[in-house]
């Protein structure tokens, strides 16, 4: 690790995120994006995560060292989490002189153990919340008899990062003593940006000139894809040549596989198999966003969705579900996109999509406003700077 820079007085941040680099996990992707951006600002970072299934160690870059813990890729998920926890604790104890602050991505069993250990080792421990209904304090307290015990550990954290207003409200309404800081998610604007040559890009992707609607996200019930499929018939009545591309894992685990099978049955029953395509995971998601006409996001639950921000950064007009304190904090209905309050209102959802597809002026205006908003508020370089400033605050306490 380089010794040429003195950001944070040369002190090192230990960042912990179990998903390995290039994992389909959205929280994991954001963790790696933040780690690399913080390192580019000459802040020293150790990124500690699970060893990738392909066995390849991610490359370390200047100011960023990567530590991959082997958890046994063939073990059940719960067992791998336990193995990761044990190895994390051992690594922290044996290497406690190598870092000065711990930054966890998400509240989970590894965080609880690491937070207590950090208190013993006198290291500030910060945690960034990821998803409403999963790792927000209100949900954790309501999860069962252990909820209050977990909350007592969360109180030990030197800071709790809230990436959306909804997560902030969950913290403040659960325990006023929680040390909250608002730092949202960031986007790599050098990767996600409007296309320069859209027609040639479509040809490269094997796409024709048909209007393209795209949705990005793992194929789970939470993502609301069934609502989109139910609305598709209404869209085709107005725009018969439209194509729907669904990008995201369909095989990550049995839940994904089963839901994918259910959606395929729904598509076949409705007779839309010629116009709806599951593309699976794609390395070049940015290219598909650049080639599309509308981004749809009928999600039921999020923290601060990377996919939505990336679509906006790509200059795509958006139709999204309304999630108070989440999607409505980046989308202003009728200004830079459309928000649909009731996902069961298939008529409203389809009308919003059609209105963008057939009205170029609306599409161009939404695209311009969405792009401007993300460039101003969600550049990963800006977010990295916010984290470094906060690290300085924690280390001075």
TISE-889356 format. One record per residue: x, y, z of N, C-alpha, C in turn. Coordinates in steps of 0.05 Angstrom, whole numbers, padded with zeros to 5 digits, always signed. Example, Ala and Ser with C-alpha at 12.3 -4.5 7.8 and 13.67 -1.06 7.14 Angstrom:
<nodes>
+00264-00114+00156+00246-00090+00156+00264-00066+00156/+00257-00045+00142+00273-00021+00143+00258+00001+00157/
</nodes>
This chain:
<nodes>
+00017-00024+00000+00000+00000+00000+00018+00025+00000/+00011+00044-00017+00028+00068-00019+00030+00083+00007/+00053+00097+00011+00058+00113+00035+00062+00142+00027/+00053+00150+00003+00059+00176-00008+00039+00197+00001/+00016+00189+00012-00005+00208+00017-00013+00209+00047/-00024+00231+00056-00029+00234+00084-00059+00242+00089/-00077+00233+00072-00106+00237+00077-00112+00222+00103/-00127+00234+00121-00133+00222+00148-00107+00218+00164/-00087+00234+00158-00062+00231+00172-00048+00205+00167/-00054+00193+00143-00042+00167+00136-00056+00143+00149/-00078+00148+00163-00092+00126+00176-00108+00110+00155/-00114+00085+00162-00125+00066+00143-00154+00059+00151/-00172+00058+00131-00199+00050+00134-00202+00020+00127/-00213+00004+00145-00220-00023+00139-00249-00024+00130/-00254-00030+00105-00282-00032+00094-00290-00061+00092/-00313-00068+00102-00322-00096+00103-00348-00099+00087/-00348-00116+00067-00372-00123+00051-00368-00152+00042/-00385-00170+00051-00382-00198+00044-00383-00204+00014/-00403-00193-00001-00404-00199-00030-00378-00192-00044/-00366-00210-00059-00342-00204-00074-00346-00185-00097/-00325-00174-00107-00327-00156-00130-00340-00170-00153/-00357-00155-00169-00372-00166-00191-00395-00184-00183/-00402-00184-00157-00425-00199-00149-00450-00184-00159/-00472-00199-00164-00497-00185-00173-00510-00170-00150/-00501-00173-00126-00512-00160-00103-00508-00129-00105/-00530-00114-00104-00528-00085-00108-00513-00072-00086/-00517-00081-00061-00502-00069-00039-00472-00074-00041/-00465-00098-00051-00437-00105-00055-00424-00088-00076/-00439-00084-00098-00428-00067-00120-00423-00039-00111/-00442-00028-00095-00438-00001-00085-00414+00001-00066/-00410-00020-00049-00388-00021-00031-00361-00019-00046/-00358-00035-00066-00333-00035-00082-00330-00009-00097/-00351+00002-00107-00350+00028-00121-00340+00049-00102/-00351+00049-00078-00343+00069-00058-00314+00065-00050/-00306+00040-00045-00278+00035-00037-00258+00045-00057/-00263+00040-00082-00245+00048-00104-00244+00078-00106/-00268+00091-00104-00269+00121-00106-00255+00134-00083/-00258+00123-00059-00245+00134-00035-00214+00131-00038/-00206+00108-00049-00177+00103-00053-00166+00123-00074/-00182+00129-00094-00172+00148-00115-00168+00176-00103/-00180+00181-00081-00176+00207-00068-00153+00206-00048/-00136+00186-00051-00112+00183-00035-00117+00176-00006/-00140+00164-00001-00146+00153+00026-00140+00123+00026/-00125+00114+00045-00117+00086+00046-00140+00068+00056/-00146+00047+00040-00168+00029+00046-00160+00000+00044/-00169-00016+00063-00167-00045+00061-00195-00056+00057/-00200-00069+00034-00227-00079+00028-00227-00109+00035/-00244-00116+00054-00245-00144+00063-00272-00156+00056/-00271-00178+00041-00296-00191+00032-00292-00221+00027/-00312-00233+00016-00312-00261+00010-00296-00267-00015/-00281-00289-00016-00266-00296-00039-00286-00303-00062/-00282-00293-00086-00300-00299-00108-00301-00328-00115/-00324-00337-00126-00327-00365-00133-00307-00375-00154/-00298-00356-00171-00279-00364-00192-00251-00366-00181/-00248-00359-00155-00222-00362-00143-00202-00340-00149/-00209-00321-00167-00191-00300-00175-00192-00277-00155/-00168-00270-00145-00166-00248-00126-00168-00221-00141/-00187-00204-00133-00189-00177-00146-00162-00163-00144/-00156-00148-00164-00131-00133-00164-00131-00110-00144/-00109-00107-00129-00107-00084-00112-00098-00060-00129/-00108-00036-00123-00100-00012-00137-00086+00006-00117/-00075+00028-00127-00061+00046-00109-00080+00055-00086/-00070+00053-00062-00085+00060-00037-00107+00041-00030/-00111+00019-00045-00132+00000-00039-00120-00029-00039/-00120-00041-00016-00111-00069-00013-00136-00086-00010/-00136-00109-00023-00159-00127-00022-00152-00152-00006/-00169-00159+00013-00166-00184+00029-00191-00201+00024/-00187-00224+00012-00210-00242+00006-00209-00266+00025/-00231-00270+00040-00233-00292+00058-00247-00315+00045/-00235-00339+00046-00246-00363+00034-00267-00375+00053/-00292-00377+00043-00314-00387+00060-00324-00414+00051/-00313-00425+00030-00323-00451+00020-00348-00447+00003/-00344-00444-00023-00365-00437-00041-00387-00458-00043/-00382-00483-00034-00402-00504-00036-00418-00506-00010/-00412-00491+00010-00426-00492+00035-00453-00477+00032/-00473-00484+00048-00498-00469+00048-00493-00440+00056/-00510-00421+00046-00506-00393+00050-00503-00386+00080/-00519-00397+00097-00517-00391+00126-00491-00400+00138/-00481-00423+00129-00455-00433+00139-00432-00415+00129/-00434-00406+00104-00413-00388+00093-00413-00362+00109/-00436-00352+00117-00437-00327+00132-00423-00331+00159/-00427-00354+00172-00414-00360+00197-00384-00362+00194/-00375-00376+00173-00347-00378+00168-00334-00351+00163/-00349-00334+00148-00339-00307+00143-00337-00291+00169/-00357-00293+00186-00356-00279+00212-00332-00287+00228/-00327-00312+00231-00304-00322+00247-00278-00312+00236/-00275-00314+00209-00250-00305+00197-00247-00275+00199/-00269-00260+00197-00268-00231+00200-00258-00223+00227/-00269-00235+00248-00261-00229+00275-00231-00235+00280/-00223-00258+00270-00195-00266+00273-00177-00246+00259/-00185-00239+00235-00168-00220+00219-00166-00193+00233/-00188-00183+00244-00188-00158+00258-00170-00158+00282/-00171-00180+00297-00154-00182+00321-00125-00183+00314/-00118-00200+00294-00090-00205+00287-00078-00181+00272/-00095-00164+00260-00085-00142+00244-00094-00115+00254/-00101-00113+00280-00114-00089+00289-00096-00064+00287/-00070-00068+00285-00052-00045+00282-00051-00034+00254/-00063-00048+00235-00062-00040+00207-00084-00021+00199/-00104-00018+00216-00127+00000+00209-00135+00017+00232/-00149+00039+00227-00157+00057+00248-00187+00061+00250/-00202+00052+00230-00231+00055+00230-00243+00032+00214/-00266+00023+00222-00280+00001+00208-00306+00012+00196/-00310+00006+00170-00334+00015+00155-00348-00010+00145/-00371-00016+00156-00387-00040+00148-00408-00031+00128/-00414-00049+00109-00436-00044+00090-00458-00064+00098/-00479-00053+00111-00502-00069+00119-00499-00080+00147/-00523-00081+00161-00524-00092+00188-00530-00122+00185/-00512-00138+00195-00514-00167+00194-00498-00179+00217/-00497-00206+00218-00483-00219+00240-00454-00211+00242/-00441-00207+00219-00413-00199+00219-00409-00172+00231/-00428-00154+00224-00427-00127+00236-00429-00128+00266/-00448-00143+00277-00452-00145+00306-00426-00153+00320/-00414-00174+00310-00389-00184+00322-00367-00164+00319/-00365-00152+00295-00343-00133+00290-00347-00107+00306/-00372-00099+00310-00377-00074+00324-00369-00077+00354/-00376-00100+00366-00368-00105+00394-00337-00106+00396/-00325-00120+00377-00296-00123+00377-00282-00095+00373/-00293-00079+00355-00282-00053+00351-00283-00036+00376/-00304-00039+00392-00306-00025+00417-00284-00033+00436/-00278-00059+00436-00257-00069+00454-00229-00059+00444/-00226-00059+00417-00200-00051+00406-00198-00021+00403/-00218-00006+00411-00219+00023+00410-00215+00033+00381/-00231+00022+00364-00231+00031+00336-00259+00041+00330/-00262+00064+00318-00289+00073+00310-00301+00053+00290/-00327+00047+00293-00341+00028+00275-00365+00042+00264/-00365+00045+00237-00387+00058+00223-00401+00037+00206/-00428+00039+00204-00442+00020+00187-00461+00035+00169/-00462+00028+00143-00480+00039+00124-00504+00021+00120/-00527+00031+00125-00552+00015+00121-00557+00011+00091/-00570-00012+00084-00573-00019+00056-00602-00020+00046/-00620-00032+00063-00646-00038+00052-00668-00036+00072/-00688-00020+00066-00712-00018+00083-00725-00046+00086/-00734-00052+00110-00747-00078+00114-00728-00101+00119/-00702-00095+00119-00682-00116+00123-00662-00108+00145/-00647-00086+00140-00627-00079+00160-00631-00051+00172/-00655-00040+00170-00661-00015+00184-00669-00021+00213/-00662-00004+00232-00667-00009+00260-00696-00016+00267/-00715-00002+00255-00744-00008+00261-00751-00037+00255/-00742-00047+00232-00747-00074+00225-00732-00094+00243/-00708-00087+00250-00692-00105+00268-00705-00107+00295/-00714-00085+00307-00727-00086+00333-00752-00102+00332/-00767-00101+00310-00792-00115+00307-00789-00144+00299/-00764-00153+00295-00759-00180+00285-00763-00202+00305/-00764-00196+00330-00768-00217+00350-00755-00210+00377/-00753-00229+00394-00744-00223+00422-00715-00214+00422/-00699-00220+00401-00671-00212+00401-00668-00183+00390/-00689-00172+00380-00688-00146+00367-00676-00124+00385/-00684-00123+00410-00674-00102+00428-00645-00107+00435/-00637-00132+00436-00608-00139+00440-00591-00129+00417/-00601-00134+00393-00586-00124+00369-00585-00094+00369/-00607-00081+00377-00607-00052+00378-00586-00041+00397/-00581-00055+00420-00561-00047+00439-00533-00047+00427/-00529-00066+00408-00503-00067+00394-00501-00045+00373/-00523-00040+00359-00524-00018+00339-00517+00008+00352/-00526+00012+00378-00520+00037+00392-00490+00041+00396/-00475+00019+00396-00446+00021+00400-00432+00033+00376/-00445+00032+00353-00433+00042+00328-00427+00071+00331/-00404+00079+00320-00395+00107+00321-00412+00124+00302/-00423+00111+00282-00440+00125+00264-00457+00106+00247/-00481+00115+00239-00498+00098+00222-00505+00114+00197/-00496+00104+00175-00500+00118+00149-00527+00111+00137/-00543+00132+00132-00570+00129+00120-00569+00139+00091/-00574+00121+00072-00572+00128+00044-00598+00140+00033/-00619+00141+00050-00644+00153+00041-00659+00164+00065/-00679+00181+00060-00695+00193+00081-00710+00171+00096/-00719+00150+00082-00734+00129+00095-00717+00115+00116/-00692+00109+00110-00674+00096+00129-00668+00115+00153/-00665+00141+00147-00661+00160+00168-00684+00161+00187/-00709+00160+00177-00733+00161+00193-00734+00135+00210/-00727+00112+00199-00727+00087+00214-00709+00089+00238/-00685+00102+00234-00666+00104+00256-00677+00123+00278/-00685+00147+00269-00693+00168+00288-00718+00161+00303/-00736+00146+00290-00761+00139+00304-00758+00115+00322/-00736+00100+00318-00731+00076+00335-00715+00083+00360/-00695+00099+00357-00678+00106+00379-00664+00133+00374/-00671+00153+00389-00660+00180+00385-00630+00181+00391/-00619+00160+00404-00591+00161+00412-00573+00151+00389/-00584+00140+00368-00568+00130+00346-00554+00153+00332/-00529+00150+00326-00513+00171+00313-00516+00169+00283/-00533+00186+00272-00541+00184+00244-00525+00204+00227/-00516+00194+00203-00505+00212+00183-00517+00205+00156/-00524+00226+00141-00536+00222+00115-00515+00223+00093/-00510+00200+00081-00492+00198+00058-00505+00178+00039/-00512+00187+00015-00528+00170-00003-00509+00153-00020/-00521+00139-00039-00505+00122-00058-00495+00139-00081/-00474+00129-00094-00462+00143-00116-00463+00127-00142/-00457+00141-00164-00457+00129-00191-00431+00136-00204/-00420+00116-00219-00396+00121-00235-00404+00135-00261/-00402+00161-00261-00411+00177-00284-00394+00173-00309/-00370+00162-00306-00354+00157-00329-00364+00132-00344/-00379+00115-00330-00390+00090-00342-00419+00094-00350/-00435+00105-00332-00463+00109-00337-00468+00137-00346/-00473+00140-00372-00476+00166-00385-00492+00162-00411/-00503+00183-00422-00518+00180-00447-00501+00170-00470/-00513+00156-00488-00498+00145-00511-00490+00167-00531/-00467+00163-00543-00458+00182-00564-00470+00173-00591/-00469+00147-00596-00479+00136-00622-00499+00114-00615/-00524+00122-00611-00545+00104-00601-00552+00082-00622/-00554+00090-00647-00562+00071-00668-00540+00049-00672/-00515+00057-00672-00494+00037-00675-00492+00020-00651/-00497+00031-00627-00497+00015-00603-00519-00006-00604/-00542+00001-00613-00564-00018-00616-00556-00041-00635/-00543-00034-00656-00534-00055-00675-00515-00074-00662/-00497-00063-00646-00477-00080-00631-00491-00099-00612/-00513-00090-00600-00527-00107-00581-00548-00125-00594/-00550-00123-00620-00570-00140-00635-00598-00131-00631/-00602-00105-00627-00628-00093-00623-00637-00078-00648/-00663-00079-00654-00673-00064-00678-00682-00036-00669/-00698-00024-00686-00707+00004-00680-00732+00005-00664/-00742-00017-00654-00766-00017-00638-00763-00001-00612/-00784+00011-00602-00782+00024-00576-00775+00003-00554/-00755+00010-00538-00745-00009-00519-00750+00001-00490/-00763-00016-00475-00767-00011-00446-00749-00030-00431/-00734-00020-00412-00715-00037-00398-00719-00036-00368/-00715-00058-00355-00717-00060-00325-00692-00076-00316/-00679-00065-00295-00655-00078-00285-00659-00085-00256/-00654-00110-00249-00656-00119-00221-00659-00149-00220/-00650-00161-00198-00653-00190-00194-00682-00198-00195/-00687-00222-00206-00715-00231-00211-00726-00242-00185/-00735-00224-00167-00747-00232-00142-00774-00218-00139/-00792-00228-00122-00818-00215-00119-00815-00186-00111/-00795-00179-00095-00791-00152-00086-00788-00132-00109/-00779-00140-00132-00774-00122-00154-00799-00115-00170/-00821-00129-00164-00847-00122-00176-00850-00127-00206/-00834-00146-00217-00835-00150-00246-00862-00161-00255/-00876-00175-00237-00902-00185-00245-00921-00162-00251/-00919-00140-00237-00935-00116-00242-00929-00106-00270/-00904-00105-00277-00896-00096-00303-00907-00113-00326/-00906-00139-00321-00917-00158-00341-00947-00155-00344/-00960-00151-00321-00989-00147-00322-00997-00121-00337/-00979-00101-00336-00985-00076-00350-00977-00076-00379/-00962-00097-00387-00950-00097-00414-00971-00098-00436/-00993-00112-00432-01013-00113-00453-01025-00086-00460/-01029-00069-00439-01039-00042-00444-01019-00025-00459/-00994-00030-00454-00973-00015-00468-00972-00023-00498/-00975-00049-00503-00974-00058-00531-00998-00048-00547/-01020-00043-00534-01044-00033-00548-01038-00006-00561/-01021+00010-00547-01014+00037-00556-00988+00038-00572/-00970+00020-00565-00944+00019-00579-00938-00011-00585/-00950-00021-00607-00949-00050-00613-00921-00061-00618/-00902-00044-00626-00875-00053-00632-00856-00053-00608/-00866-00045-00585-00849-00042-00561-00837-00069-00553/-00813-00068-00542-00799-00092-00531-00792-00086-00502/-00795-00107-00485-00787-00105-00457-00763-00123-00452/-00742-00111-00442-00717-00126-00435-00714-00126-00405/-00712-00149-00393-00708-00153-00364-00680-00163-00359/-00664-00146-00346-00636-00152-00340-00632-00157-00311/-00621-00180-00304-00616-00187-00276-00616-00217-00272/-00604-00226-00250-00601-00254-00245-00628-00268-00243/-00630-00292-00255-00653-00309-00253-00646-00335-00239/-00620-00339-00232-00611-00365-00222-00595-00363-00197/-00594-00340-00183-00577-00336-00160-00582-00357-00138/-00608-00363-00133-00615-00384-00114-00643-00394-00121/-00654-00412-00105-00680-00424-00112-00703-00404-00113/-00701-00383-00097-00722-00363-00098-00723-00349-00125/-00699-00342-00135-00697-00330-00161-00708-00349-00183/-00699-00374-00182-00707-00394-00202-00737-00398-00202/-00749-00401-00178-00778-00405-00176-00794-00381-00186/-00785-00357-00178-00800-00334-00187-00797-00330-00217/-00774-00336-00227-00770-00334-00256-00789-00352-00271/-00792-00377-00261-00811-00396-00273-00840-00386-00272/-00847-00373-00249-00874-00362-00246-00879-00340-00267/-00859-00323-00270-00861-00301-00289-00863-00310-00318/-00848-00331-00324-00849-00343-00351-00877-00354-00357/-00889-00367-00337-00917-00377-00340-00936-00353-00344/-00932-00332-00329-00949-00308-00332-00947-00296-00360/-00923-00295-00370-00918-00284-00397-00931-00301-00418/-00928-00327-00415-00940-00346-00435-00970-00344-00435/-00982-00343-00411-01011-00341-00409-01022-00316-00422/-01006-00294-00419-01015-00268-00430-01007-00266-00459/-00991-00285-00470-00984-00284-00498-00964-00263-00505/-00945-00257-00487-00925-00236-00492-00897-00247-00495/-00894-00272-00500-00867-00284-00501-00850-00272-00524/-00863-00261-00545-00847-00250-00567-00837-00222-00561/-00848-00209-00541-00840-00181-00536-00827-00176-00508/-00826-00197-00492-00813-00195-00466-00790-00215-00465/-00766-00205-00459-00742-00222-00459-00727-00219-00432/-00721-00243-00420-00703-00243-00397-00674-00246-00408/-00657-00227-00402-00630-00228-00412-00610-00239-00392/-00619-00243-00366-00601-00252-00346-00581-00230-00338/-00560-00238-00324-00540-00218-00316-00524-00209-00340/-00517-00184-00340-00501-00172-00362-00478-00156-00351/-00455-00160-00362-00432-00143-00355-00435-00115-00365/-00448-00112-00388-00451-00087-00402-00478-00074-00398/-00487-00073-00373-00513-00061-00367-00515-00032-00377/-00493-00018-00374-00492+00010-00383-00500+00013-00413/-00491-00006-00429-00497-00005-00458-00526-00008-00463/-00539-00027-00448-00568-00031-00452-00584-00006-00443/-00575+00006-00421-00588+00031-00412-00586+00053-00433/-00562+00055-00445-00558+00075-00466-00575+00070-00491/-00580+00045-00496-00595+00038-00520-00626+00039-00517/-00635+00040-00492-00664+00039-00487-00678+00066-00489/-00705+00065-00489-00721+00089-00491-00733+00097-00464/-00740+00077-00447-00752+00082-00421-00741+00062-00401/-00736+00071-00377-00729+00053-00355-00753+00050-00336/-00761+00025-00330-00783+00020-00312-00773+00007-00287/-00784+00015-00264-00774+00006-00238-00798+00002-00219/-00812-00021-00222-00836-00025-00206-00830-00039-00179/-00809-00031-00166-00799-00044-00142-00818-00039-00118/-00817-00057-00099-00834-00055-00075-00818-00047-00051/-00792-00049-00052-00776-00043-00028-00747-00038-00036/-00735-00017-00025-00707-00010-00032-00694+00004-00008/-00669+00011-00012-00655+00029+00006-00650+00055-00008/-00632+00055-00028-00629+00075-00048-00619+00061-00073/-00637+00055-00092-00632+00037-00114-00610+00046-00133/-00589+00030-00135-00568+00036-00154-00578+00037-00183/-00595+00017-00190-00605+00014-00217-00620+00039-00226/-00635+00051-00208-00650+00075-00215-00631+00098-00220/-00612+00101-00203-00592+00123-00206-00576+00120-00232/-00569+00095-00238-00553+00090-00262-00569+00095-00287/-00595+00089-00287-00612+00095-00309-00615+00125-00314/-00618+00139-00292-00621+00169-00294-00594+00181-00304/-00572+00170-00295-00546+00180-00304-00541+00174-00334/-00555+00153-00344-00553+00146-00372-00572+00163-00390/-00586+00181-00377-00605+00198-00392-00631+00185-00399/-00639+00165-00384-00664+00151-00390-00687+00163-00374/-00710+00169-00387-00734+00176-00372-00744+00152-00357/-00755+00156-00333-00761+00134-00315-00790+00134-00306/-00801+00110-00304-00827+00105-00291-00821+00086-00268/-00826+00096-00243-00819+00080-00219-00843+00079-00200/-00842+00059-00183-00861+00058-00161-00854+00080-00141/-00874+00090-00127-00870+00110-00106-00863+00096-00080/-00838+00100-00070-00830+00091-00044-00823+00115-00028/-00840+00124-00009-00835+00148+00006-00808+00149+00019/-00794+00171+00015-00767+00174+00027-00745+00160+00012/-00752+00147-00011-00732+00133-00027-00734+00142-00056/-00753+00131-00071-00754+00139-00099-00764+00168-00103/-00780+00177-00084-00790+00205-00087-00769+00226-00078/-00746+00216-00068-00725+00235-00061-00707+00241-00085/-00709+00224-00106-00693+00229-00130-00710+00234-00155/-00735+00225-00154-00754+00230-00176-00776+00248-00167/-00780+00270-00182-00803+00288-00177-00823+00282-00199/-00846+00272-00190-00867+00263-00209-00875+00285-00229/-00872+00279-00255-00878+00298-00276-00856+00318-00282/-00834+00316-00267-00812+00335-00272-00788+00320-00285/-00778+00300-00272-00756+00284-00284-00763+00254-00286/-00789+00248-00285-00798+00220-00287-00827+00218-00277/-00837+00193-00276-00863+00189-00265-00862+00169-00241/-00878+00175-00221-00880+00158-00197-00908+00147-00196/-00910+00120-00192-00936+00107-00191-00940+00098-00162/-00961+00108-00149-00965+00103-00121-00975+00075-00116/-00994+00065-00132-01006+00039-00128-00996+00020-00151/-00979+00001-00144-00969-00018-00164-00991-00036-00175/-01013-00038-00162-01035-00054-00173-01052-00038-00193/-01045-00012-00196-01059+00004-00216-01044+00001-00243/-01049-00021-00256-01035-00027-00281-01041-00007-00303/-01065+00004-00302-01072+00024-00321-01055+00049-00319/-01051+00059-00295-01034+00082-00290-01005+00077-00298/-00995+00053-00290-00967+00047-00297-00963+00047-00327/-00981+00033-00341-00978+00032-00370-00982+00059-00384/-01000+00076-00373-01004+00102-00385-00978+00119-00383/-00964+00117-00361-00940+00132-00357-00918+00123-00377/-00916+00097-00381-00896+00087-00400-00903+00096-00428/-00928+00093-00435-00937+00101-00462-00932+00131-00467/-00939+00147-00447-00937+00176-00451-00908+00184-00457/-00889+00170-00446-00860+00176-00451-00853+00166-00479/-00863+00142-00486-00855+00130-00512-00866+00146-00536/-00890+00158-00533-00902+00171-00556-00898+00201-00556/-00887+00212-00534-00883+00241-00532-00854+00247-00529/-00841+00254-00551-00812+00259-00551-00804+00283-00533/-00822+00303-00532-00815+00326-00516-00814+00319-00487/-00834+00303-00477-00834+00295-00450-00809+00277-00444/-00804+00259-00462-00781+00241-00459-00755+00257-00457/-00751+00276-00474-00726+00292-00474-00724+00308-00449/-00746+00320-00440-00745+00336-00416-00739+00319-00391/-00752+00296-00388-00747+00278-00366-00717+00270-00366/-00708+00262-00390-00680+00253-00393-00661+00274-00384/-00665+00299-00393-00647+00321-00386-00647+00327-00356/-00671+00328-00344-00674+00334-00316-00663+00312-00298/-00667+00287-00306-00657+00264-00290-00627+00264-00291/-00615+00268-00314-00586+00268-00317-00574+00290-00300/-00585+00314-00301-00575+00336-00286-00576+00331-00256/-00598+00318-00247-00601+00313-00218-00579+00294-00208/-00575+00272-00223-00555+00252-00214-00527+00264-00216/-00521+00278-00237-00494+00290-00239-00489+00309-00216/-00509+00323-00207-00506+00343-00186-00504+00330-00158/-00519+00308-00154-00523+00298-00127-00511+00270-00122/-00505+00255-00143-00498+00227-00138-00472+00218-00152/-00455+00236-00159-00428+00228-00169-00413+00212-00148/-00402+00190-00155-00388+00173-00135-00364+00188-00124/-00352+00206-00139-00330+00222-00129-00339+00241-00107/-00363+00252-00110-00374+00269-00089-00380+00253-00064/-00392+00229-00068-00399+00212-00045-00373+00203-00030/-00352+00197-00045-00327+00189-00033-00316+00212-00016/-00318+00236-00026-00309+00259-00010-00325+00263+00015/-00351+00258+00014-00368+00259+00038-00359+00239+00059/-00353+00215+00050-00344+00194+00069-00317+00202+00082/-00299+00212+00066-00273+00219+00077-00276+00241+00098/-00293+00261+00092-00298+00282+00112-00310+00271+00137/-00327+00251+00134-00340+00239+00158-00320+00222+00173/-00302+00207+00159-00281+00192+00172-00264+00210+00190/-00258+00234+00180-00242+00253+00195-00255+00261+00221/-00282+00265+00219-00298+00271+00242-00297+00249+00263/-00300+00224+00254-00300+00201+00272-00273+00198+00286/-00252+00202+00271-00225+00198+00283-00217+00220+00302/-00231+00242+00301-00224+00264+00319-00240+00262+00345/-00260+00244+00346-00277+00242+00370-00262+00227+00392/
</nodes>
